[in-house]
Amino acid sequence: MESGNERLERWQRHSELPLVSAALVFLAAYAWPILDTGLAQHWQSVCWALTWITWAVFVADYAVRLSLARHRLAYARANLLDLAIILLPALRPLRLLRLITVVHVLNRRLEVSLRKNVTLYATVTSCLVLFCAALALLKAERGVPGATVATFEDALWWSAVTVTTVGYGDFYPVTTTGRLIAVGLFLGGIALLGVVTGTLTSWFVEKVDESHEATTATRAEVEALTAEVRALRAELTARGGRDTESAGGPD
């Protein structure tokens, strides 16, 4: 009989691809009306309906995971972000981070090292955060008096310079929502820089270790060969001495 944790893990494995599909649908439905200002009303209604349908899918997924968890209160405490995203409509775009489950699917089909996993996570997360932050900022700032961000290109450029903590100052948010997005990007930029720095450091350490191991192995091989040559030389010397004694003995 399966335990609660086993059922939960099995559900998470089987639900990954449907959730990735739902996240992609949510991304398209969320982005289309923002990027296409001339979108017809009926298509806007379709996008609005799709965002709510995909949100319902994530609600159902969370409810199933919570019901399968052995310790539900502890599980809820460990997944507060999932709960907040479900309960607070303003946080629903963050559910797009579910696209990271694509990495899990790839990892089970491709055997890669931990460093490559970290690099892949950082790359996917960076692109996703930049794109979603640009969309959210454009939606919050568009049409606001005094706003400096008017196009998606402006918003994407602002996201890039903000997440890298460069901050040229040519574009900046003027709304409260936009400033909250900026704070999130500041924190995300610091975290991503830490991941990249840690990955490069681990790569250098690994190369140094490999070089040290190779040097150690070479020295050990040389010492083994030297000992073997000495043993052979001693054996040849001893054999030569016996041959000499045998040749110089009585006829």
C-alpha positions as CSV (number, residue, x, y, z in Angstrom):
1,M,0.0,0.0,0.0
2,E,1.4,3.4,-1.0
3,S,2.1,6.0,1.7
4,G,0.9,9.6,1.5
5,N,4.3,10.8,0.3
6,E,4.5,8.2,-2.4
7,R,1.0,9.2,-3.7
8,L,2.0,12.8,-3.6
9,E,5.2,12.2,-5.5
10,R,3.3,10.1,-8.1
11,W,0.7,12.9,-8.5
12,Q,3.5,15.5,-9.0
13,R,5.2,13.4,-11.6
14,H,2.0,12.8,-13.6
15,S,0.8,16.4,-13.3
16,E,3.9,18.2,-14.5
17,L,3.2,18.2,-18.2
18,P,-0.5,19.3,-17.8
19,L,0.7,22.1,-15.5
20,V,3.3,23.2,-17.9
21,S,0.7,23.3,-20.7
22,A,-1.6,25.3,-18.4
23,A,1.2,27.7,-17.6
24,L,1.9,28.2,-21.3
25,V,-1.7,28.9,-22.0
26,F,-1.8,31.3,-19.0
27,L,1.3,33.1,-20.4
28,A,-0.2,33.5,-23.8
29,A,-3.6,34.6,-22.5
30,Y,-2.0,37.1,-20.1
31,A,0.5,38.5,-22.6
32,W,-1.7,38.8,-25.7
33,P,-3.9,41.7,-24.6
34,I,-1.0,43.6,-23.2
35,L,1.1,43.3,-26.4
36,D,-1.7,43.9,-28.8
37,T,-3.5,47.1,-27.8
38,G,-5.9,46.7,-30.7
39,L,-7.1,43.2,-29.8
40,A,-10.8,42.7,-30.5
41,Q,-13.1,42.6,-27.5
42,H,-14.2,39.0,-28.0
43,W,-10.5,37.9,-28.0
44,Q,-9.9,39.8,-24.8
45,S,-12.9,37.9,-23.3
46,V,-11.4,34.6,-24.5
47,C,-8.0,35.5,-22.9
48,W,-9.8,36.6,-19.7
49,A,-11.6,33.3,-19.5
50,L,-8.4,31.3,-20.2
51,T,-6.6,33.0,-17.3
52,W,-9.4,32.0,-14.9
53,I,-9.6,28.4,-16.3
54,T,-5.8,27.9,-15.9
55,W,-6.0,29.5,-12.4
56,A,-8.7,26.9,-11.6
57,V,-6.4,24.2,-12.8
58,F,-3.7,25.3,-10.4
59,V,-6.2,25.6,-7.5
60,A,-7.2,22.0,-8.2
61,D,-3.6,20.9,-8.3
62,Y,-2.9,22.5,-5.0
63,A,-6.0,21.0,-3.4
64,V,-5.0,17.5,-4.6
65,R,-1.4,17.9,-3.3
66,L,-2.7,19.2,0.0
67,S,-5.1,16.2,0.3
68,L,-2.3,13.7,-0.5
69,A,0.2,15.2,1.9
70,R,0.8,13.2,5.1
71,H,1.1,16.3,7.2
72,R,-1.2,18.9,5.6
73,L,-0.4,21.8,7.9
74,A,3.3,21.3,7.5
75,Y,2.9,21.1,3.7
76,A,0.8,24.2,3.6
77,R,3.5,26.1,5.7
78,A,6.2,24.8,3.3
79,N,4.2,26.0,0.2
80,L,3.0,29.4,1.4
81,L,3.8,31.0,-2.0
82,D,1.6,28.6,-3.8
83,L,-1.2,29.4,-1.4
84,A,-0.7,33.1,-1.7
85,I,-0.7,33.0,-5.5
86,I,-4.0,31.1,-5.4
87,L,-5.7,33.4,-2.8
88,L,-4.4,36.8,-4.1
89,P,-5.5,37.6,-7.6
90,A,-2.7,40.2,-8.0
91,L,-0.1,37.4,-7.6
92,R,-1.5,35.1,-10.2
93,P,1.1,36.0,-12.9
94,L,3.7,34.5,-10.6
95,R,2.2,31.1,-11.3
96,L,4.0,31.3,-14.6
97,L,7.1,30.2,-12.7
98,R,5.5,26.8,-13.0
99,L,7.3,26.7,-16.4
100,I,10.4,25.7,-14.4
101,T,8.8,22.2,-14.3
102,V,9.9,21.9,-17.9
103,V,13.5,21.6,-16.5
104,H,12.4,18.8,-14.2
105,V,11.0,16.9,-17.2
106,L,14.2,17.5,-19.2
107,N,16.4,16.4,-16.3
108,R,14.7,13.0,-16.0
109,R,15.3,12.4,-19.7
110,L,18.8,13.8,-20.0
111,E,21.5,12.9,-17.5
112,V,23.4,16.1,-16.8
113,S,25.6,17.3,-14.0
114,L,24.4,19.4,-11.1
115,R,26.3,22.4,-12.5
116,K,24.4,22.1,-15.8
117,N,21.1,21.8,-13.9
118,V,21.9,25.1,-12.0
119,T,22.8,26.8,-15.2
120,L,19.6,25.7,-16.9
121,Y,17.5,26.7,-13.9
122,A,19.2,30.2,-13.9
123,T,18.7,30.7,-17.6
124,V,15.1,29.6,-17.7
125,T,14.2,31.6,-14.6
126,S,16.0,34.7,-15.9
127,C,14.2,34.7,-19.2
128,L,10.9,34.1,-17.6
129,V,11.3,36.7,-14.9
130,L,12.4,39.3,-17.4
131,F,9.5,38.6,-19.8
132,C,6.8,38.5,-17.1
133,A,8.2,41.6,-15.3
134,A,8.2,43.6,-18.6
135,L,4.6,42.5,-19.2
136,A,3.5,43.4,-15.7
137,L,5.3,46.8,-15.7
138,L,3.8,47.7,-19.1
139,K,0.3,46.8,-17.9
140,A,0.8,48.9,-14.8
141,E,2.5,51.9,-16.4
142,R,0.7,52.2,-19.7
143,G,-1.4,55.4,-20.0
144,V,-0.4,56.7,-16.5
145,P,0.6,60.4,-16.5
146,G,4.3,60.9,-16.2
147,A,5.1,57.3,-17.1
148,T,8.4,56.7,-18.9
149,V,7.6,53.2,-20.1
150,A,5.3,53.2,-23.2
151,T,6.2,50.1,-25.2
152,F,7.1,46.5,-24.5
153,E,10.6,47.2,-25.8
154,D,11.0,49.9,-23.1
155,A,9.7,47.6,-20.5
156,L,12.0,44.8,-21.5
157,W,15.0,47.1,-21.5
158,W,14.0,48.4,-18.0
159,S,13.7,44.8,-16.8
160,A,17.1,43.8,-18.1
161,V,18.9,46.8,-16.5
162,T,17.0,46.4,-13.3
163,V,17.5,42.7,-12.8
164,T,21.3,43.2,-13.4
165,T,21.2,46.0,-10.8
166,V,22.7,48.4,-13.4
167,G,19.8,50.9,-13.4
168,Y,20.6,53.5,-16.0
169,G,17.6,55.6,-15.0
170,D,16.3,56.3,-18.5
171,F,13.2,54.3,-17.6
172,Y,11.6,54.0,-14.2
173,P,8.2,53.1,-12.7
174,V,5.9,55.8,-11.4
175,T,3.1,53.6,-10.1
176,T,3.1,51.7,-6.8
177,T,2.7,48.4,-8.7
178,G,5.6,49.2,-10.9
179,R,7.8,50.0,-7.9
180,L,6.9,46.7,-6.2
181,I,7.9,44.9,-9.4
182,A,11.2,46.8,-9.3
183,V,11.8,45.7,-5.8
184,G,11.1,42.1,-6.8
185,L,13.6,42.4,-9.7
186,F,16.2,43.9,-7.4
187,L,16.0,40.8,-5.2
188,G,15.8,38.5,-8.1
189,G,18.9,40.1,-9.7
190,I,20.9,39.6,-6.5
191,A,19.8,36.0,-6.3
192,L,20.6,35.3,-9.9
193,L,24.0,36.9,-9.7
194,G,24.7,34.7,-6.6
195,V,23.7,31.6,-8.6
196,V,25.9,32.5,-11.5
197,T,28.8,33.3,-9.3
198,G,28.4,30.1,-7.3
199,T,28.2,28.1,-10.5
200,L,31.4,29.6,-11.9
201,T,33.2,29.1,-8.6
202,S,32.2,25.5,-8.5
203,W,33.4,25.0,-12.1
204,F,36.8,26.5,-11.2
205,V,37.0,24.4,-8.1
206,E,36.1,21.2,-10.0
207,K,38.8,22.0,-12.6
208,V,41.4,22.5,-9.9
209,D,40.4,19.2,-8.2
210,E,40.5,17.4,-11.5
211,S,44.0,18.8,-12.2
212,H,45.2,17.9,-8.7
213,E,43.8,14.4,-9.1
214,A,45.4,14.0,-12.5
215,T,48.8,15.2,-11.0
216,T,48.5,12.9,-8.1
217,A,47.6,9.9,-10.3
218,T,50.6,10.7,-12.6
219,R,53.0,10.8,-9.6
220,A,51.6,7.6,-8.3
221,E,52.1,5.9,-11.6
222,V,55.7,7.2,-11.9
223,E,56.5,6.0,-8.4
224,A,55.0,2.6,-9.2
225,L,57.0,2.3,-12.5
226,T,60.2,3.4,-10.7
227,A,59.7,0.7,-8.0
228,E,59.0,-1.8,-10.7
229,V,62.2,-0.8,-12.6
230,R,64.2,-1.0,-9.4
231,A,62.8,-4.5,-8.6
232,L,63.7,-5.6,-12.2
233,R,67.1,-4.2,-11.9
234,A,67.7,-5.9,-8.6
235,E,66.5,-9.2,-10.0
236,L,68.7,-8.8,-13.1
237,T,71.7,-8.0,-10.8
238,A,71.0,-11.0,-8.6
239,R,70.6,-13.2,-11.6
240,G,73.8,-11.9,-13.2
241,G,75.7,-12.6,-9.9
242,R,74.4,-16.2,-9.9
243,D,75.4,-16.7,-13.5
244,T,78.9,-15.4,-12.7
245,E,79.3,-17.7,-9.8
246,S,78.1,-20.6,-11.9
247,A,80.6,-19.8,-14.7
248,G,83.6,-19.4,-12.3
249,G,83.0,-22.7,-10.5
250,P,84.9,-26.0,-10.9
251,D,84.7,-27.8,-14.3
